Amino acid sequence: MNPELCILKGKPVKDSSAKKNVYFAIIDQDKTSSYPLNFLCVLPKHMNTSSVDTSTFTKIFKEQRIDVARKLLTKALLTEDDPRIKKEISNRLKQLTPKPAWRAHRCSEKHHIRVKTF
């Protein structure tokens, strides 16, 4: 299997105030050279580091899912020209980096930082 990232830009819906959507599809270059015949799965926006993740991407790449996603996104970041797509790629790469743990002074247990947005 020779996975590659295919980035597709969607058109905004008239009723939606959202910007154009960006879709990240994983394709297999060994199958054929034309999309969608070589489609494998969609790269999920949020990847769990736990083993409970049930996405198709996780089913295909299993334990290597974080490394494969990081490799594909890094390669796409170097070749992409559109600044909006580069920003989306950077955001997804940030989500793949583990959050630092900190120790509480009183209980000395490791806690993960949670950020609440209002």
N, C-alpha and C positions, 0 to 999 in steps of 0.2 A: 504494500500500500504506500502510495506517495501523496500524502495529504498536502493541500494548499488552500490558502484563504482566498475566497472570492468575495469582494465587497460590492454590495448592491445598494443603490440609492432608491428609496421609495418616494412616491409623490405624496404630499400632504393631503389629508381629507379636507373638503371644503368647510365642514362644520367644526373641525378641530383647530385649535390655536397652536397646535404643536408644529415644530419645524419638520422638515423632511426626515423621514426615518432612514436609518442606515442599518442594513442587514449584513451579517457576517455568515457566509455559508462556507462549509468545509467541503471541498471537492477532492476526488481521487484522480490524479493525473494518469494513473496506470489504466483506468477503465477506458476512457475516451477523452478527446480534447475539447468536446463541446458541452457547455452547461445547458440544460439540467440533467443530461444523461449520466454525468459523473458525480452527481450530488450525493454526499454522505449524510450530512446533518447540519444543523445550525449551531454556531458557537453561542452558548448561553451567555446572557448578560451577567448573571451572578452565578458563580460556581462555588458550591459547597466543598469544603475540604474534608467533610465527613464522608463516610462510606454510604450514607443514605441517599445521596444524589441519584435521581432516577432519570436524568436527561439521556437522550440518545448519544450525545457526545461522550458522556461518562461510560455508557455501555460499550462504546466502540474502543475508547482509549484507556479505560480503567485507571490504573494507578499512575500512568504517564500523562493523564489529562492536563494537569497544571503545566508540566514541562512542554507538552505539545502546544498548548494554547499560548504560552509565553513565547515560544519559538516562532509560531506563525504570526503573532501580533507584532513582534519585534521586526520580522522580515517585512511585514506590510508597512510598518512605520517608516522604514528606510526608503521604500519605493513609492509611497503615496505623495501626491502633490496637493490635494485639497486640504485646506487648513481645518475645516470642520470635521472631516474624517480623521485627520491626524489627532484632533482633540479627543474624539471618541475612542480611538485606539489607545491613546495615553490613559484615558480614564479606565479602560478595561485592564490595562497593564497594572495600574495602581491597585485595582481590586484583587489582582492575583498575588500581590505581595502580602505576606502575613503581617497581621497587626502586632505591634510590640506588646509584650506582657510587662506588667509592672507589679511590684510587690507592695503590699500594704505594710505600713510600719508596725502596726499593732499585731496583726495575725500572721504575717510573713507568708501568706499564700499568694500565688500568682493570680492576677486578675487581668482580663482583657478589656481594653478601653472600648466603651460604647459611646457613640456620639448621637445625641438626639437633635433632630432638626425640627424647628417649629415654623 
